[in-house]
Amino acid sequence: MAGYSLLSTLFIQSSSLPSPFSRFPNRTQKLISTAKPSFLFPTNKLSLIPLRGLVLNQTKNNVAIKSDNDSLVPSAFDSLFLLCTSLALSFSLFVTDVGSASAFVVTTPRKLQTDELATVRLFQENTPSVVYITNLAVRQDAFTLDVLEVPQGSGSGFVWDKDGHVVTNYHVIRGASDLKVTLADQTTYDAKVVGFDQDKDVAVLRVDAPKDKLRPIPVGVSADLLVGQKVFAIGNPFGLDHTLTTGVISGLRREISSAATGRPIQDVIQTDAAINPGNSGGPLLDSSGNLIGINTAIYSPSGASSGVGFSIPVDTVSGIVDQLVKFGKVTRPILGIKFAPDQSVEQLGVSGVLVLDAPANGPAGKAGLLPTKRDAYGRLVLGDIITSVNGMKVTNGSDLYRILDQCKVGETVIVEVLRGDHKEKIPVVLEPKSDES
């Protein structure tokens, strides 16, 4: 069809030329085209040459042919050239592997809204900073007694600097005999543990990867976050690498407990962005693509995302990572006591922290705090009950940890305790947490 229309157009344009095969070369015979009006099928009149014009009457028109002999040859070559060109173009249309309508249909690129473009750009720019972490454990086959390394868990992480440091959650690497880190380009490297903080559920790994493959994530600030602002979580839920979920900040200054030690983590960010198993250790980003937290936990009876996820704020993470990179551990002050569960103290009808044990070589033992013990007759003698530290009230273990997080190693604090039926104030010099604690 396209070839016919092209032929028609070319013949129409040349219809004004005298035909060398016509009985009357100076006269044009016209026949109205039957094609339907269309931009592909013009409505111009199509000039056709009758076959009988090819029979030249030598006897009657000898003079006429002789007089027009000079214009006959050039006109014949012009018409032949136009015919060959038309056939070549028509043949190329049929040979070319295109759809029936693709020659005339122009497809426009997909149009995205401004917020969609911003989300796509954020994902593309930050995905190279997110890594996939595999936790391998040594297991012995029960039948062959062969020692094997089997994956016992996986999680996410992100590149912290060009030196190959990778930040993730401590519970992602806990109990691992070997760790593998997979970058965005699917290259895998062995990872070494630089250090970890069990109390805040933060760990730092290191991989020996080329610097051009390491893209550190931009670090933001979490102190000025607002409820309602957009957030984006990138991770590897259920082993599906580089998955993006979006949501908003649902709450601020939440408190959760460390999965390893039970110590409270303060100022946690609550979000409704979907966080599933495998997202742990991945980054939580603001709309500018800056890191504002580490996805660490969810509140869900089923174990899947229920719209309540928690992230450790980046302001807390930054200080911990700096200490781990420099010293391999976090120096945090302790009182050096073991205390009873909060429920046990509530059953006694008192408010505070009951001291169960205070080793003599610890800060509390050196200061003279009394632990819980039994007398000569086997009766339980309650130890000191801590009611305040530096004038700040202590009602449970979380309050005590929160106060100690604000103190420094070597600082002297005033601990007020309930001893028997009277209260005493005892100065205690805080000491660093030992590696065994």
C-alpha positions in Angstrom: 0.0 0.0 0.0 2.8 2.4 1.0 4.6 1.5 -2.3 1.5 2.3 -4.4 1.0 5.6 -2.7 4.6 6.6 -3.3 4.4 5.6 -6.9 1.2 7.6 -7.3 2.9 10.7 -5.7 5.9 10.5 -8.0 3.9 10.0 -11.1 1.6 12.9 -10.2 4.6 15.2 -9.7 5.9 14.2 -13.2 2.5 14.4 -14.9 3.2 17.8 -16.4 6.1 16.4 -18.4 5.3 15.3 -22.0 5.2 11.5 -22.4 7.4 10.1 -25.1 5.2 7.1 -25.6 2.0 9.0 -26.2 0.4 9.4 -29.5 0.5 13.1 -28.9 3.6 14.0 -26.9 2.6 17.6 -26.3 -0.8 16.7 -25.0 -1.3 15.0 -21.5 -4.1 12.5 -21.1 -5.5 12.4 -17.6 -7.6 9.9 -15.7 -9.1 10.7 -12.3 -7.7 8.5 -9.5 -10.0 6.3 -7.6 -7.9 6.4 -4.4 -9.7 7.6 -1.2 -8.8 11.2 0.0 -6.0 10.8 2.5 -2.7 12.3 3.3 -1.2 9.0 2.1 -3.3 9.0 -1.1 -3.4 12.4 -2.8 -6.5 13.4 -4.8 -4.5 14.7 -7.8 -5.3 13.3 -11.2 -3.1 10.4 -12.2 -1.7 10.4 -15.7 -1.8 7.1 -17.5 -0.3 6.2 -20.8 -2.6 4.1 -23.2 -0.8 1.1 -24.6 -2.1 1.8 -28.0 0.1 4.9 -28.0 3.1 2.7 -28.2 2.1 1.7 -31.8 3.5 4.3 -34.0 1.9 4.9 -37.4 4.9 5.4 -39.7 2.8 6.5 -42.6 0.6 9.1 -40.9 2.8 10.5 -38.2 6.3 10.2 -39.7 6.6 14.0 -39.9 5.4 14.5 -36.3 7.8 11.9 -34.9 10.7 13.4 -36.7 9.9 16.8 -35.5 9.8 15.7 -31.9 12.8 13.4 -32.1 15.0 15.8 -30.2 12.8 15.7 -27.0 11.9 12.1 -27.1 15.1 10.5 -25.7 15.6 12.9 -22.7 12.0 12.6 -21.7 12.2 8.8 -21.8 15.3 8.7 -19.6 13.6 11.0 -17.1 10.5 8.8 -16.8 12.6 5.7 -16.6 14.7 7.2 -13.8 11.6 8.2 -11.8 10.1 4.7 -12.3 13.3 2.9 -11.0 13.5 5.3 -8.0 9.9 4.6 -7.1 10.4 0.9 -7.3 13.6 1.0 -5.2 11.9 3.0 -2.5 8.9 0.8 -2.5 11.0 -2.4 -2.3 13.0 -1.0 0.6 9.8 -0.4 2.6 8.6 -3.9 2.1 12.0 -5.5 2.9 12.7 -3.4 6.0 11.6 -5.3 9.2 9.2 -2.8 10.7 5.6 -3.1 11.9 2.7 -2.3 9.7 2.2 1.1 11.4 5.6 1.8 12.9 6.7 3.7 9.8 4.2 6.4 10.5 3.8 6.2 14.3 6.2 8.2 16.6 6.3 6.9 20.2 6.8 9.5 22.9 9.0 8.7 25.9 7.3 7.8 29.2 6.5 10.9 31.2 6.9 10.9 35.0 5.8 13.3 37.6 8.2 15.5 39.4 8.1 13.5 42.6 8.5 10.2 40.7 11.6 11.6 38.9 13.0 12.6 42.3 12.5 9.1 43.7 14.0 7.4 40.7 17.0 9.7 40.9 17.5 9.1 44.6 17.4 5.3 44.1 19.9 5.4 41.2 22.3 7.6 43.1 22.3 5.7 46.4 21.9 2.1 45.3 25.7 1.8 44.6 26.3 2.5 48.3 24.1 -0.3 49.6 25.6 -3.8 50.0 24.3 -7.3 50.7 25.8 -9.1 53.6 25.8 -12.9 54.0 26.4 -14.5 57.4 28.2 -17.9 57.2 28.5 -20.3 60.0 30.6 -23.5 60.4 28.5 -26.7 60.6 29.7 -30.3 60.8 27.8 -32.9 58.8 26.3 -35.5 61.2 27.1 -38.4 58.8 30.3 -37.5 57.0 31.7 -35.3 59.8 32.8 -32.8 57.1 33.0 -29.2 58.2 30.9 -26.9 56.0 30.2 -23.2 55.8 26.4 -22.7 55.5 24.5 -19.4 55.3 22.7 -18.8 58.6 21.4 -15.3 57.8 21.7 -12.3 55.6 21.2 -8.5 55.8 22.0 -5.2 54.4 24.7 -2.6 54.9 26.2 0.5 53.3 29.6 1.9 52.4 30.9 4.4 55.0 34.1 5.6 53.4 36.6 4.9 50.6 38.7 2.8 53.0 36.3 -0.1 52.6 34.4 0.3 55.9 30.8 -1.0 55.8 28.3 -0.3 58.5 25.5 -2.7 59.5 23.6 -4.0 62.5 25.4 -6.2 65.0 22.6 -8.8 64.9 23.3 -9.3 61.2 26.8 -10.5 61.8 26.3 -12.1 65.3 27.6 -15.7 65.5 29.3 -15.6 62.0 32.4 -17.6 61.3 32.8 -15.9 57.9 31.2 -12.9 56.2 30.6 -12.1 52.6 29.8 -8.6 51.2 28.3 -8.2 47.8 28.5 -4.8 46.1 26.0 -3.3 43.7 27.9 -4.6 40.7 27.5 -8.2 42.1 31.1 -8.6 43.0 31.6 -10.4 46.3 34.4 -9.8 48.9 35.4 -11.4 52.2 34.7 -9.0 55.1 36.5 -8.6 58.4 34.9 -7.4 61.6 36.5 -4.1 62.7 34.4 -3.7 65.8 30.8 -3.7 67.1 28.6 -2.2 69.8 26.2 -4.7 71.1 24.3 -2.2 73.2 23.4 0.0 70.2 23.3 -2.9 67.7 25.9 -1.4 65.4 28.8 -3.1 63.7 31.6 -2.0 61.3 33.1 -4.4 58.7 36.0 -3.9 56.2 36.4 -5.1 52.7 39.5 -5.0 50.4 37.7 -3.7 47.3 39.0 -1.2 44.7 38.3 2.4 45.7 36.5 3.0 42.4 33.9 0.5 43.3 33.2 2.0 46.7 30.8 4.9 46.9 30.3 6.2 50.4 26.8 7.1 51.3 26.1 10.8 52.1 25.6 11.3 55.8 22.9 13.6 57.1 21.6 14.8 60.4 18.8 13.3 62.5 18.4 16.0 65.2 16.1 18.1 63.1 13.8 15.4 61.7 10.1 16.1 61.7 7.1 13.7 61.9 5.5 13.4 58.5 8.5 14.0 56.2 9.3 11.4 53.5 11.8 8.7 54.0 13.2 5.9 51.8 14.6 2.6 52.8 16.9 0.6 50.6 17.9 -3.0 51.5 17.7 -6.7 50.6 14.5 -8.0 52.1 14.2 -11.8 51.9 17.4 -11.8 49.7 15.9 -9.6 47.0 18.8 -7.2 46.4 18.4 -3.4 46.2 14.7 -3.1 47.1 13.3 0.4 47.6 10.4 1.2 49.9 9.0 4.6 50.8 7.1 6.0 53.7 7.1 8.8 56.2 8.4 9.4 59.7 5.7 8.1 62.0 7.3 9.1 65.3 10.5 10.3 66.9 12.3 9.7 70.2 11.1 6.1 70.5 13.0 3.6 72.6 13.7 0.0 71.8 15.9 -2.6 73.4 19.1 -4.1 71.9 18.5 -7.6 70.7 21.9 -8.7 72.1 22.1 -7.1 75.6 18.6 -5.7 76.2 20.1 -2.3 76.8 17.7 0.5 75.6 18.4 2.5 72.4 17.1 6.0 72.7 15.8 8.5 70.2 14.9 5.8 67.7 13.1 6.8 64.5 9.7 5.2 63.8 8.7 4.8 60.1 5.9 3.2 58.1 8.3 2.4 55.2 8.2 -1.4 54.7 11.1 -3.0 56.6 11.3 -6.8 56.4 13.8 -9.5 57.4 16.9 -8.7 55.3 16.4 -4.9 55.5 18.3 -4.9 58.8 21.5 -2.8 58.5 20.3 -0.9 55.4 20.1 2.9 55.2 17.1 5.1 55.9 17.3 8.2 53.7 15.6 11.5 53.6 14.2 13.1 50.4 17.6 14.6 49.7 19.3 11.1 49.7 21.1 11.7 52.9 21.5 9.0 55.6 19.3 9.6 58.7 19.2 6.2 60.2 20.0 2.4 60.1 17.0 0.1 59.7 17.2 -2.2 62.7 13.9 -3.6 63.9 10.2 -4.0 63.3 7.2 -4.4 65.5 5.3 -7.4 64.1 3.8 -10.5 65.7 4.1 -12.3 62.3 7.7 -11.3 61.6 6.8 -9.4 58.4 6.3 -5.7 57.9 3.3 -4.3 59.8 4.0 -0.6 59.1 5.9 -0.1 62.3 9.7 0.0 61.7 12.5 1.4 63.7 15.8 3.0 62.7 18.8 4.0 64.8 19.4 7.7 64.3 22.5 8.7 62.4 23.7 11.1 65.1 24.0 8.1 67.4 25.6 5.9 64.7 28.2 8.4 63.7 29.8 8.6 67.1 29.8 4.9 67.5 31.3 4.3 64.0 34.1 6.8 64.6 35.1 5.0 67.8 35.0 1.6 66.2 37.1 2.7 63.2 39.7 4.3 65.5 39.8 2.0 68.5 37.9 -1.2 67.4 35.6 -0.8 70.3 33.2 1.6 72.0 34.3 3.1 75.4 31.1 3.4 77.4 30.9 4.0 81.2 29.4 1.5 83.6 28.5 1.2 87.2 29.6 -2.4 87.4 26.5 -3.9 88.8 23.9 -6.6 88.0 20.4 -5.6 88.8 17.1 -7.5 89.1 14.3 -7.5 86.5 12.0 -4.5 86.7 9.0 -6.8 87.4 10.7 -8.2 90.6 11.2 -4.7 92.0 7.6 -3.8 91.3 6.4 -6.8 93.3 8.3 -5.5 96.3 6.3 -2.3 96.1 9.3 0.0 95.6 10.5 2.1 92.6 14.1 1.9 91.5 16.9 -0.6 90.5 17.7 -3.4 92.9 21.4 -4.3 93.0 21.8 -8.1 92.8 25.6 -8.1 92.5 28.4 -5.6 92.8 31.8 -7.1 92.3 34.5 -5.8 94.6 36.8 -4.8 91.7 34.0 -2.9 89.9 33.1 0.8 90.3 30.0 0.2 92.5 31.8 -2.4 94.7 34.7 0.0 95.2 32.3 2.7 96.2 30.6 0.5 98.8 27.2 -0.4 97.2 25.7 -3.5 98.8 24.5 -6.5 96.7 21.6 -8.8 97.5 22.6 -11.8 99.5 21.4 -14.4 102.0 22.1 -14.4 105.7 23.2 -17.3 107.9 19.7 -18.7 108.1 19.2 -18.6 104.3 16.9 -15.6 104.4 17.1 -13.1 101.5 18.6 -9.8 102.4 17.9 -7.1 99.8 20.7 -5.1 98.5 20.7 -1.3 97.7 18.0 0.0 95.6 19.2 2.8 93.3 16.6 5.6 93.2 18.5 8.4 91.4 21.8 9.3 89.8 23.1 12.9 89.8 19.6 14.0 91.0 17.8 12.3 88.0 15.1 9.9 89.1 15.6 6.2 88.4 12.5 4.0 88.3 13.8 1.1 86.1 16.8 -0.2 84.3 16.1 1.8 81.2 16.3 5.1 83.2 19.7 4.0 84.6 21.1 3.2 81.1 19.7 6.5 79.7 21.5 8.5 82.4 24.8 6.6 82.0 24.8 7.2 78.3 25.1 10.9 79.0 28.1 10.4 81.3 31.8 9.9 80.5 34.4 7.4 81.6 36.2 8.7 84.7 33.3 10.9 85.7 32.1 10.8 89.3 28.4 10.5 89.8 26.3 10.7 93.0 24.2 7.6 93.4 21.3 7.7 95.8 20.2 4.4 97.2 17.6 3.0 99.5 19.3 0.9 102.1 16.9 -0.7 104.5 14.6 2.1 105.7 16.9 5.0 105.0 18.5 6.7 101.9 22.2 7.3 101.3 24.1 9.2 98.7 27.3 7.4 97.5 29.9 8.9 95.0 30.9 6.4 92.3 33.7 6.9 89.7 32.6 5.4 86.4 34.9 3.0 84.6 35.0 1.8 81.0 33.1 -1.3 80.0 35.4 -4.2 79.8 35.5 -6.5 76.7 34.1 -9.3 78.7 31.0 -7.4 79.8 
